[in-house]
Amino acid sequence: MLWYAFIFGYLVYFCFKDTKVYLFTMTTIVIGEILCFVFYYFYQTTVTRPDLHGNGVFTMLLEQIYQKDNPYNCFPSIHVLTTYAIMLASLQIKRKHIINTLLIHVLGTLIILSTLFTKQHVFLDVAASMLIVSVIYSLLAMVFSTQILVKKQRKKAVWKKNSKQQNCCPIYQIPKMKNCRTR
């Protein structure tokens, strides 16, 4: 339950705080989940769950989790994939409060650990998900940084071309003077 609120809440936060980080995160999650579903299609995995004994509140909660979440399609873990993507994306948000940073990383770590402690996943599921997110994140960062570099070079070339043709200051579009700002 906490996982849904965590993912939804922070995606909304990213959307309003920094749209580029939001789009980057959504792209990472979508590509990661597609890879997971392809893997599930060809190689389904299961996790054997222990028998539950007792009548306590936590035993009843765990029974509810086991009833609602089937023990197959465990490798790699989508819970970990999305949580780790949010945690990585939060590092890109500038000017956020320290409490927000701590909250993202503490809750994210607890969600990831809870998948292990509730016997929903094994360590290999968690490690594979984190590796997938890291690889996708790195590849997307290379692609986006290359696109940004190309756009900057194009702007610079257009700026030089316009400033030579028009013989005016390209920033303010006024005739060139001695104090005209240039790049």
Backbone as JSON Lines, residues from 0, in Angstrom:
{"i":0,"aa":"M","n":[0.8,-1.19,0.0],"ca":[0.0,0.0,0.0],"c":[0.86,1.26,0.0]}
{"i":1,"aa":"L","n":[1.88,1.27,0.84],"ca":[2.78,2.41,0.89],"c":[3.48,2.63,-0.45]}
{"i":2,"aa":"W","n":[3.75,1.53,-1.15],"ca":[4.44,1.62,-2.43],"c":[3.66,2.45,-3.43]}
{"i":3,"aa":"Y","n":[2.34,2.23,-3.54],"ca":[1.52,2.99,-4.48],"c":[1.56,4.48,-4.16]}
{"i":4,"aa":"A","n":[1.4,4.82,-2.9],"ca":[1.43,6.23,-2.49],"c":[2.8,6.85,-2.75]}
{"i":5,"aa":"F","n":[3.84,6.09,-2.47],"ca":[5.21,6.56,-2.68],"c":[5.45,6.89,-4.16]}
{"i":6,"aa":"I","n":[5.13,5.96,-5.04],"ca":[5.37,6.14,-6.47],"c":[4.51,7.28,-7.0]}
{"i":7,"aa":"F","n":[3.21,7.23,-6.75],"ca":[2.31,8.26,-7.26],"c":[2.66,9.63,-6.71]}
{"i":8,"aa":"G","n":[2.87,9.7,-5.4],"ca":[3.17,10.99,-4.76],"c":[4.42,11.63,-5.3]}
{"i":9,"aa":"Y","n":[5.48,10.86,-5.44],"ca":[6.72,11.46,-5.92],"c":[6.72,11.72,-7.42]}
{"i":10,"aa":"L","n":[5.97,10.96,-8.19],"ca":[5.86,11.29,-9.62],"c":[5.11,12.61,-9.8]}
{"i":11,"aa":"V","n":[4.07,12.83,-9.0],"ca":[3.35,14.11,-9.05],"c":[4.28,15.24,-8.6]}
{"i":12,"aa":"Y","n":[5.02,15.01,-7.54],"ca":[5.99,16.0,-7.05],"c":[7.01,16.35,-8.14]}
{"i":13,"aa":"F","n":[7.57,15.32,-8.8],"ca":[8.54,15.56,-9.87],"c":[7.91,16.35,-11.01]}
{"i":14,"aa":"C","n":[6.66,16.03,-11.33],"ca":[5.98,16.69,-12.45],"c":[5.88,18.2,-12.2]}
{"i":15,"aa":"F","n":[5.57,18.59,-10.98],"ca":[5.45,20.02,-10.68],"c":[6.79,20.67,-10.36]}
{"i":16,"aa":"K","n":[7.71,19.93,-9.79],"ca":[9.0,20.5,-9.38],"c":[9.96,20.64,-10.56]}
{"i":17,"aa":"D","n":[10.07,19.6,-11.39],"ca":[10.99,19.63,-12.53],"c":[10.47,18.65,-13.59]}
{"i":18,"aa":"T","n":[9.87,19.21,-14.63],"ca":[9.23,18.39,-15.67],"c":[10.23,17.48,-16.36]}
{"i":19,"aa":"K","n":[11.45,17.94,-16.56],"ca":[12.46,17.11,-17.23],"c":[12.78,15.88,-16.4]}
{"i":20,"aa":"V","n":[12.91,16.04,-15.1],"ca":[13.18,14.9,-14.22],"c":[11.99,13.95,-14.24]}
{"i":21,"aa":"Y","n":[10.79,14.5,-14.26],"ca":[9.58,13.67,-14.33],"c":[9.57,12.82,-15.61]}
{"i":22,"aa":"L","n":[9.8,13.45,-16.74],"ca":[9.8,12.72,-18.02],"c":[10.92,11.68,-18.07]}
{"i":23,"aa":"F","n":[12.08,12.05,-17.56],"ca":[13.22,11.14,-17.5],"c":[12.88,9.92,-16.65]}
{"i":24,"aa":"T","n":[12.25,10.17,-15.5],"ca":[11.88,9.09,-14.59],"c":[10.81,8.19,-15.21]}
{"i":25,"aa":"M","n":[9.8,8.8,-15.81],"ca":[8.74,8.01,-16.44],"c":[9.31,7.15,-17.58]}
{"i":26,"aa":"T","n":[10.22,7.71,-18.36],"ca":[10.84,6.96,-19.44],"c":[11.63,5.77,-18.87]}
{"i":27,"aa":"T","n":[12.36,6.02,-17.8],"ca":[13.12,4.95,-17.15],"c":[12.19,3.84,-16.66]}
{"i":28,"aa":"I","n":[11.1,4.23,-16.01],"ca":[10.16,3.24,-15.46],"c":[9.49,2.45,-16.59]}
{"i":29,"aa":"V","n":[9.06,3.14,-17.63],"ca":[8.37,2.44,-18.73],"c":[9.3,1.45,-19.42]}
{"i":30,"aa":"I","n":[10.5,1.87,-19.75],"ca":[11.46,0.97,-20.39],"c":[11.79,-0.2,-19.46]}
{"i":31,"aa":"G","n":[11.99,0.09,-18.19],"ca":[12.29,-0.96,-17.22],"c":[11.17,-1.96,-17.08]}
{"i":32,"aa":"E","n":[9.93,-1.48,-17.03],"ca":[8.81,-2.4,-16.9],"c":[8.61,-3.23,-18.17]}
{"i":33,"aa":"I","n":[8.83,-2.63,-19.32],"ca":[8.75,-3.41,-20.57],"c":[9.77,-4.54,-20.55]}
{"i":34,"aa":"L","n":[11.0,-4.23,-20.13],"ca":[12.02,-5.28,-20.02],"c":[11.6,-6.37,-19.03]}
{"i":35,"aa":"C","n":[11.02,-5.96,-17.91],"ca":[10.55,-6.94,-16.93],"c":[9.48,-7.84,-17.53]}
{"i":36,"aa":"F","n":[8.51,-7.25,-18.23],"ca":[7.42,-8.05,-18.8],"c":[7.92,-9.0,-19.88]}
{"i":37,"aa":"V","n":[8.9,-8.56,-20.65],"ca":[9.5,-9.45,-21.65],"c":[10.17,-10.63,-20.93]}
{"i":38,"aa":"F","n":[10.88,-10.33,-19.86],"ca":[11.53,-11.39,-19.1],"c":[10.5,-12.32,-18.48]}
{"i":39,"aa":"Y","n":[9.41,-11.77,-17.92],"ca":[8.36,-12.61,-17.32],"c":[7.74,-13.53,-18.36]}
{"i":40,"aa":"Y","n":[7.58,-13.03,-19.57],"ca":[6.96,-13.82,-20.63],"c":[7.79,-15.07,-20.95]}
{"i":41,"aa":"F","n":[9.11,-14.88,-21.02],"ca":[9.97,-15.99,-21.42],"c":[10.47,-16.83,-20.24]}
{"i":42,"aa":"Y","n":[10.54,-16.24,-19.06],"ca":[11.12,-16.96,-17.93],"c":[10.4,-16.57,-16.65]}
{"i":43,"aa":"Q","n":[9.34,-17.26,-16.33],"ca":[8.6,-16.95,-15.1],"c":[9.31,-17.55,-13.9]}
{"i":44,"aa":"T","n":[9.36,-16.77,-12.86],"ca":[9.99,-17.24,-11.62],"c":[8.97,-17.18,-10.5]}
{"i":45,"aa":"T","n":[9.23,-17.94,-9.47],"ca":[8.37,-17.94,-8.28],"c":[9.24,-17.85,-7.04]}
{"i":46,"aa":"V","n":[8.62,-17.42,-5.98],"ca":[9.29,-17.4,-4.68],"c":[8.44,-18.24,-3.75]}
{"i":47,"aa":"T","n":[9.07,-19.23,-3.13],"ca":[8.32,-20.05,-2.18],"c":[8.15,-19.26,-0.9]}
{"i":48,"aa":"R","n":[6.94,-19.27,-0.42],"ca":[6.62,-18.5,0.78],"c":[6.49,-19.45,1.97]}
{"i":49,"aa":"P","n":[6.85,-18.95,3.13],"ca":[6.74,-19.8,4.33],"c":[5.27,-19.94,4.76]}
{"i":50,"aa":"D","n":[5.0,-20.99,5.49],"ca":[3.67,-21.15,6.09],"c":[3.56,-20.16,7.24]}
{"i":51,"aa":"L","n":[2.4,-19.53,7.32],"ca":[2.19,-18.54,8.38],"c":[1.47,-19.2,9.55]}
{"i":52,"aa":"H","n":[1.95,-18.92,10.76],"ca":[1.36,-19.46,11.98],"c":[1.07,-18.3,12.91]}
{"i":53,"aa":"G","n":[-0.04,-18.35,13.59],"ca":[-0.36,-17.32,14.56],"c":[-1.58,-16.52,14.16]}
{"i":54,"aa":"N","n":[-2.04,-15.69,15.11],"ca":[-3.24,-14.88,14.88],"c":[-2.94,-13.39,15.03]}
{"i":55,"aa":"G","n":[-1.71,-13.0,15.07],"ca":[-1.36,-11.6,15.3],"c":[-1.73,-10.69,14.13]}
{"i":56,"aa":"V","n":[-1.67,-9.41,14.39],"ca":[-2.0,-8.4,13.39],"c":[-1.05,-8.51,12.19]}
{"i":57,"aa":"F","n":[0.23,-8.68,12.46],"ca":[1.21,-8.74,11.38],"c":[1.05,-10.01,10.54]}
{"i":58,"aa":"T","n":[0.67,-11.1,11.19],"ca":[0.42,-12.34,10.45],"c":[-0.78,-12.16,9.54]}
{"i":59,"aa":"M","n":[-1.81,-11.49,10.03],"ca":[-3.0,-11.24,9.2],"c":[-2.67,-10.3,8.04]}
{"i":60,"aa":"L","n":[-1.83,-9.29,8.29],"ca":[-1.42,-8.39,7.21],"c":[-0.62,-9.14,6.14]}
{"i":61,"aa":"L","n":[0.27,-9.99,6.58],"ca":[1.07,-10.77,5.64],"c":[0.2,-11.74,4.84]}
{"i":62,"aa":"E","n":[-0.81,-12.33,5.49],"ca":[-1.76,-13.18,4.77],"c":[-2.48,-12.39,3.68]}
{"i":63,"aa":"Q","n":[-2.87,-11.17,4.0],"ca":[-3.53,-10.29,3.02],"c":[-2.61,-10.02,1.83]}
{"i":64,"aa":"I","n":[-1.36,-9.73,2.12],"ca":[-0.39,-9.47,1.06],"c":[-0.23,-10.7,0.18]}
{"i":65,"aa":"Y","n":[-0.09,-11.87,0.81],"ca":[0.09,-13.1,0.05],"c":[-1.14,-13.44,-0.8]}
{"i":66,"aa":"Q","n":[-2.34,-13.11,-0.31],"ca":[-3.56,-13.37,-1.08],"c":[-3.66,-12.45,-2.29]}
{"i":67,"aa":"K","n":[-3.25,-11.19,-2.14],"ca":[-3.42,-10.22,-3.22],"c":[-2.27,-10.23,-4.23]}
{"i":68,"aa":"D","n":[-1.08,-10.61,-3.78],"ca":[0.09,-10.58,-4.66],"c":[0.59,-12.01,-4.86]}
{"i":69,"aa":"N","n":[0.39,-12.51,-6.06],"ca":[0.79,-13.89,-6.36],"c":[2.32,-14.03,-6.36]}
{"i":70,"aa":"P","n":[2.83,-15.23,-6.04],"ca":[4.28,-15.41,-5.91],"c":[5.01,-15.72,-7.22]}
{"i":71,"aa":"Y","n":[4.52,-15.23,-8.34],"ca":[5.24,-15.45,-9.59],"c":[5.58,-14.12,-10.25]}
{"i":72,"aa":"N","n":[6.4,-14.19,-11.29],"ca":[6.97,-12.99,-11.93],"c":[7.73,-12.15,-10.91]}
{"i":73,"aa":"C","n":[8.69,-12.8,-10.31],"ca":[9.45,-12.15,-9.23],"c":[10.79,-11.58,-9.68]}
{"i":74,"aa":"F","n":[11.34,-12.1,-10.74],"ca":[12.67,-11.66,-11.19],"c":[12.54,-10.96,-12.53]}
{"i":75,"aa":"P","n":[12.91,-9.71,-12.62],"ca":[13.29,-8.73,-11.6],"c":[12.05,-8.1,-10.96]}
{"i":76,"aa":"S","n":[12.23,-7.48,-9.83],"ca":[11.13,-6.92,-9.05],"c":[10.72,-5.54,-9.58]}
{"i":77,"aa":"I","n":[9.44,-5.42,-9.94],"ca":[8.93,-4.12,-10.38],"c":[8.81,-3.16,-9.2]}
{"i":78,"aa":"H","n":[8.52,-3.69,-8.01],"ca":[8.46,-2.82,-6.82],"c":[9.81,-2.12,-6.62]}
{"i":79,"aa":"V","n":[10.86,-2.89,-6.72],"ca":[12.2,-2.33,-6.53],"c":[12.58,-1.43,-7.7]}
{"i":80,"aa":"L","n":[12.23,-1.85,-8.91],"ca":[12.57,-1.07,-10.1],"c":[12.0,0.35,-10.01]}
{"i":81,"aa":"T","n":[10.71,0.46,-9.72],"ca":[10.09,1.79,-9.67],"c":[10.58,2.59,-8.47]}
{"i":82,"aa":"T","n":[10.75,1.94,-7.34],"ca":[11.22,2.64,-6.14],"c":[12.63,3.18,-6.36]}
{"i":83,"aa":"Y","n":[13.5,2.36,-6.9],"ca":[14.88,2.78,-7.12],"c":[14.95,3.88,-8.19]}
{"i":84,"aa":"A","n":[14.08,3.82,-9.19],"ca":[14.03,4.89,-10.2],"c":[13.66,6.22,-9.55]}
{"i":85,"aa":"I","n":[12.7,6.19,-8.64],"ca":[12.3,7.41,-7.92],"c":[13.46,7.91,-7.06]}
{"i":86,"aa":"M","n":[14.15,7.0,-6.41],"ca":[15.27,7.4,-5.56],"c":[16.39,8.05,-6.38]}
{"i":87,"aa":"L","n":[16.7,7.47,-7.54],"ca":[17.72,8.06,-8.4],"c":[17.28,9.42,-8.94]}
{"i":88,"aa":"A","n":[16.03,9.5,-9.34],"ca":[15.52,10.75,-9.91],"c":[15.54,11.88,-8.88]}
{"i":89,"aa":"S","n":[15.3,11.53,-7.64],"ca":[15.27,12.57,-6.6],"c":[16.63,13.26,-6.45]}
{"i":90,"aa":"L","n":[17.68,12.57,-6.83],"ca":[19.01,13.18,-6.75],"c":[19.19,14.3,-7.77]}
{"i":91,"aa":"Q","n":[18.34,14.32,-8.81],"ca":[18.43,15.33,-9.86],"c":[17.63,16.58,-9.55]}
{"i":92,"aa":"I","n":[16.74,16.51,-8.56],"ca":[15.91,17.67,-8.2],"c":[16.76,18.65,-7.41]}
{"i":93,"aa":"K","n":[16.78,19.87,-7.89],"ca":[17.55,20.91,-7.21],"c":[16.65,21.65,-6.21]}
{"i":94,"aa":"R","n":[17.24,22.23,-5.22],"ca":[16.56,23.05,-4.21],"c":[15.39,22.33,-3.55]}
{"i":95,"aa":"K","n":[15.68,21.15,-3.02],"ca":[14.64,20.46,-2.25],"c":[15.07,20.44,-0.79]}
{"i":96,"aa":"H","n":[14.09,20.37,0.06],"ca":[14.35,20.4,1.5],"c":[15.02,19.09,1.93]}
{"i":97,"aa":"I","n":[15.87,19.17,2.93],"ca":[16.61,18.01,3.42],"c":[15.65,16.93,3.93]}
{"i":98,"aa":"I","n":[14.52,17.33,4.51],"ca":[13.54,16.36,5.0],"c":[12.96,15.58,3.83]}
{"i":99,"aa":"N","n":[12.71,16.27,2.73],"ca":[12.19,15.6,1.53],"c":[13.2,14.57,1.02]}
{"i":100,"aa":"T","n":[14.47,14.95,0.97],"ca":[15.52,14.03,0.52],"c":[15.58,12.81,1.43]}
{"i":101,"aa":"L","n":[15.58,13.04,2.73],"ca":[15.63,11.92,3.68],"c":[14.39,11.04,3.55]}
{"i":102,"aa":"L","n":[13.23,11.66,3.4],"ca":[11.99,10.9,3.29],"c":[12.0,9.98,2.07]}
{"i":103,"aa":"I","n":[12.44,10.51,0.92],"ca":[12.49,9.7,-0.29],"c":[13.4,8.49,-0.09]}
{"i":104,"aa":"H","n":[14.57,8.72,0.45],"ca":[15.55,7.64,0.55],"c":[15.26,6.67,1.69]}
{"i":105,"aa":"V","n":[14.73,7.16,2.79],"ca":[14.37,6.25,3.9],"c":[13.17,5.4,3.5]}
{"i":106,"aa":"L","n":[12.12,6.03,2.97],"ca":[10.95,5.25,2.54],"c":[11.31,4.28,1.42]}
{"i":107,"aa":"G","n":[12.1,4.74,0.45],"ca":[12.52,3.87,-0.65],"c":[13.29,2.66,-0.15]}
{"i":108,"aa":"T","n":[14.21,2.88,0.76],"ca":[14.99,1.78,1.32],"c":[14.1,0.82,2.08]}
{"i":109,"aa":"L","n":[13.15,1.35,2.86],"ca":[12.23,0.49,3.59],"c":[11.34,-0.34,2.66]}
{"i":110,"aa":"I","n":[10.9,0.27,1.55],"ca":[10.09,-0.47,0.58],"c":[10.9,-1.61,-0.03]}
{"i":111,"aa":"I","n":[12.13,-1.31,-0.41],"ca":[12.99,-2.34,-1.01],"c":[13.27,-3.46,-0.01]}
{"i":112,"aa":"L","n":[13.6,-3.09,1.22],"ca":[13.85,-4.12,2.24],"c":[12.6,-4.93,2.57]}
{"i":113,"aa":"S","n":[11.44,-4.27,2.54],"ca":[10.2,-4.98,2.87],"c":[9.89,-6.07,1.85]}
{"i":114,"aa":"T","n":[10.3,-5.89,0.6],"ca":[10.08,-6.95,-0.39],"c":[10.88,-8.2,-0.03]}
{"i":115,"aa":"L","n":[11.99,-8.0,0.63],"ca":[12.8,-9.15,1.08],"c":[12.25,-9.75,2.36]}
{"i":116,"aa":"F","n":[11.9,-8.88,3.33],"ca":[11.46,-9.38,4.63],"c":[10.09,-10.06,4.58]}
{"i":117,"aa":"T","n":[9.25,-9.68,3.63],"ca":[7.94,-10.32,3.51],"c":[7.99,-11.54,2.6]}
{"i":118,"aa":"K","n":[9.18,-11.89,2.15],"ca":[9.4,-13.05,1.28],"c":[8.67,-12.92,-0.06]}
{"i":119,"aa":"Q","n":[8.55,-11.66,-0.53],"ca":[7.98,-11.43,-1.86],"c":[9.06,-11.61,-2.93]}
{"i":120,"aa":"H","n":[10.28,-11.31,-2.56],"ca":[11.41,-11.4,-3.49],"c":[12.63,-11.92,-2.75]}
{"i":121,"aa":"V","n":[13.62,-12.33,-3.54],"ca":[14.91,-12.71,-3.0],"c":[15.93,-11.65,-3.41]}
{"i":122,"aa":"F","n":[17.12,-11.73,-2.86],"ca":[18.12,-10.69,-3.09],"c":[18.43,-10.52,-4.58]}
{"i":123,"aa":"L","n":[18.47,-11.61,-5.33],"ca":[18.78,-11.53,-6.76],"c":[17.73,-10.7,-7.52]}
{"i":124,"aa":"D","n":[16.47,-10.79,-7.13],"ca":[15.41,-9.98,-7.75],"c":[15.68,-8.5,-7.53]}
{"i":125,"aa":"V","n":[16.06,-8.17,-6.31],"ca":[16.34,-6.77,-5.95],"c":[17.57,-6.26,-6.7]}
{"i":126,"aa":"A","n":[18.64,-7.04,-6.7],"ca":[19.88,-6.62,-7.37],"c":[19.66,-6.45,-8.87]}
{"i":127,"aa":"A","n":[18.91,-7.36,-9.48],"ca":[18.65,-7.26,-10.93],"c":[17.85,-6.01,-11.25]}
{"i":128,"aa":"S","n":[16.86,-5.7,-10.45],"ca":[16.06,-4.49,-10.68],"c":[16.89,-3.23,-10.56]}
{"i":129,"aa":"M","n":[17.73,-3.18,-9.55],"ca":[18.59,-2.01,-9.36],"c":[19.58,-1.88,-10.51]}
{"i":130,"aa":"L","n":[20.1,-2.99,-10.99],"ca":[21.02,-2.97,-12.12],"c":[20.31,-2.48,-13.39]}
{"i":131,"aa":"I","n":[19.11,-2.98,-13.63],"ca":[18.35,-2.55,-14.81],"c":[18.1,-1.05,-14.77]}
{"i":132,"aa":"V","n":[17.65,-0.53,-13.63],"ca":[17.4,0.9,-13.52],"c":[18.68,1.7,-13.73]}
{"i":133,"aa":"S","n":[19.77,1.24,-13.15],"ca":[21.05,1.95,-13.3],"c":[21.5,2.0,-14.75]}
{"i":134,"aa":"V","n":[21.36,0.89,-15.46],"ca":[21.77,0.84,-16.87],"c":[20.87,1.74,-17.72]}
{"i":135,"aa":"I","n":[19.55,1.62,-17.53],"ca":[18.62,2.46,-18.3],"c":[18.87,3.93,-18.01]}
{"i":136,"aa":"Y","n":[19.03,4.25,-16.74],"ca":[19.26,5.63,-16.32],"c":[20.53,6.19,-16.97]}
{"i":137,"aa":"S","n":[21.59,5.39,-16.97],"ca":[22.86,5.82,-17.57],"c":[22.72,6.01,-19.08]}
{"i":138,"aa":"L","n":[22.07,5.06,-19.75],"ca":[21.88,5.17,-21.2],"c":[21.03,6.38,-21.57]}
{"i":139,"aa":"L","n":[19.94,6.59,-20.83],"ca":[19.11,7.75,-21.09],"c":[19.86,9.05,-20.82]}
{"i":140,"aa":"A","n":[20.68,9.06,-19.79],"ca":[21.46,10.26,-19.49],"c":[22.42,10.57,-20.64]}
{"i":141,"aa":"M","n":[23.02,9.54,-21.21],"ca":[23.91,9.76,-22.36],"c":[23.13,10.28,-23.56]}
{"i":142,"aa":"V","n":[21.97,9.7,-23.82],"ca":[21.16,10.12,-24.97],"c":[20.68,11.56,-24.78]}
{"i":143,"aa":"F","n":[20.14,11.87,-23.59],"ca":[19.63,13.21,-23.35],"c":[20.74,14.25,-23.32]}
{"i":144,"aa":"S","n":[21.89,13.92,-22.75],"ca":[22.99,14.89,-22.72],"c":[23.53,15.14,-24.12]}
{"i":145,"aa":"T","n":[23.52,14.12,-24.97],"ca":[23.94,14.29,-26.36],"c":[22.95,15.19,-27.09]}
{"i":146,"aa":"Q","n":[21.64,14.99,-26.86],"ca":[20.64,15.82,-27.5],"c":[20.76,17.27,-27.04]}
{"i":147,"aa":"I","n":[21.0,17.49,-25.77],"ca":[21.14,18.85,-25.24],"c":[22.37,19.51,-25.85]}
{"i":148,"aa":"L","n":[23.47,18.76,-25.97],"ca":[24.69,19.3,-26.57],"c":[24.45,19.68,-28.03]}
{"i":149,"aa":"V","n":[23.75,18.84,-28.77],"ca":[23.46,19.12,-30.18],"c":[22.58,20.37,-30.28]}
{"i":150,"aa":"K","n":[21.58,20.5,-29.42],"ca":[20.71,21.68,-29.44],"c":[21.49,22.94,-29.14]}
{"i":151,"aa":"K","n":[22.4,22.87,-28.18],"ca":[23.22,24.04,-27.84],"c":[24.1,24.44,-29.02]}
{"i":152,"aa":"Q","n":[24.68,23.44,-29.69],"ca":[25.54,23.74,-30.84],"c":[24.73,24.35,-31.97]}
{"i":153,"aa":"R","n":[23.51,23.87,-32.18],"ca":[22.65,24.44,-33.22],"c":[22.29,25.88,-32.9]}
{"i":154,"aa":"K","n":[21.94,26.14,-31.64],"ca":[21.6,27.5,-31.23],"c":[22.79,28.44,-31.45]}
{"i":155,"aa":"K","n":[23.96,27.96,-31.11],"ca":[25.16,28.76,-31.25],"c":[25.43,29.07,-32.73]}
{"i":156,"aa":"A","n":[25.23,28.08,-33.6],"ca":[25.45,28.29,-35.03],"c":[24.42,29.26,-35.59]}
{"i":157,"aa":"V","n":[23.17,29.14,-35.19],"ca":[22.13,30.06,-35.65],"c":[22.4,31.46,-35.14]}
{"i":158,"aa":"W","n":[22.83,31.59,-33.9],"ca":[23.12,32.89,-33.31],"c":[24.23,33.59,-34.09]}
{"i":159,"aa":"K","n":[25.31,32.84,-34.4],"ca":[26.42,33.42,-35.16],"c":[25.96,33.85,-36.54]}
{"i":160,"aa":"K","n":[25.16,33.03,-37.18],"ca":[24.67,33.33,-38.52],"c":[23.79,34.59,-38.49]}
{"i":161,"aa":"N","n":[22.88,34.67,-37.53],"ca":[21.97,35.82,-37.43],"c":[22.71,37.09,-37.09]}
{"i":162,"aa":"S","n":[23.69,37.02,-36.22],"ca":[24.39,38.24,-35.81],"c":[25.24,38.79,-36.96]}
{"i":163,"aa":"K","n":[25.75,37.93,-37.83],"ca":[26.53,38.4,-38.97],"c":[25.63,38.99,-40.05]}
{"i":164,"aa":"Q","n":[24.49,38.35,-40.3],"ca":[23.59,38.81,-41.36],"c":[22.89,40.11,-40.99]}
{"i":165,"aa":"Q","n":[22.44,40.23,-39.77],"ca":[21.62,41.36,-39.4],"c":[22.43,42.55,-38.88]}
{"i":166,"aa":"N","n":[23.67,42.31,-38.55],"ca":[24.53,43.35,-38.0],"c":[23.86,44.04,-36.81]}
{"i":167,"aa":"C","n":[23.26,43.23,-35.96],"ca":[22.64,43.78,-34.75],"c":[22.89,42.83,-33.6]}
{"i":168,"aa":"C","n":[22.6,43.31,-32.46],"ca":[22.76,42.49,-31.27],"c":[21.65,41.44,-31.27]}
{"i":169,"aa":"P","n":[21.95,40.12,-31.31],"ca":[20.92,39.1,-31.44],"c":[20.05,38.94,-30.2]}
{"i":170,"aa":"I","n":[20.53,39.38,-29.05],"ca":[19.75,39.2,-27.84],"c":[18.58,40.19,-27.8]}
{"i":171,"aa":"Y","n":[18.86,41.44,-28.09],"ca":[17.83,42.47,-27.99],"c":[17.31,42.93,-29.35]}
{"i":172,"aa":"Q","n":[17.92,42.5,-30.45],"ca":[17.55,42.88,-31.8],"c":[17.59,44.4,-31.99]}
{"i":173,"aa":"I","n":[18.62,45.02,-31.49],"ca":[18.83,46.45,-31.71],"c":[20.15,46.61,-32.44]}
{"i":174,"aa":"P","n":[20.34,47.72,-33.15],"ca":[21.61,47.89,-33.87],"c":[22.8,47.74,-32.94]}
{"i":175,"aa":"K","n":[23.88,47.18,-33.49],"ca":[25.08,46.95,-32.68],"c":[25.66,48.26,-32.2]}
{"i":176,"aa":"M","n":[25.97,48.23,-30.95],"ca":[26.64,49.39,-30.33],"c":[27.85,48.85,-29.61]}
{"i":177,"aa":"K","n":[28.58,49.75,-29.08],"ca":[29.81,49.38,-28.4],"c":[29.54,48.48,-27.19]}
{"i":178,"aa":"N","n":[28.42,48.68,-26.47],"ca":[28.15,47.93,-25.25],"c":[27.18,46.76,-25.46]}
{"i":179,"aa":"C","n":[26.99,46.34,-26.71],"ca":[26.07,45.25,-26.97],"c":[26.6,43.94,-26.39]}
{"i":180,"aa":"R","n":[25.74,43.23,-25.65],"ca":[26.15,41.97,-25.04],"c":[26.24,40.89,-26.1]}
{"i":181,"aa":"T","n":[27.35,40.2,-26.15],"ca":[27.51,39.06,-27.05],"c":[28.02,37.89,-26.25]}
{"i":182,"aa":"R","n":[27.9,36.73,-26.84],"ca":[28.33,35.51,-26.13],"c":[29.74,35.17,-26.5]}
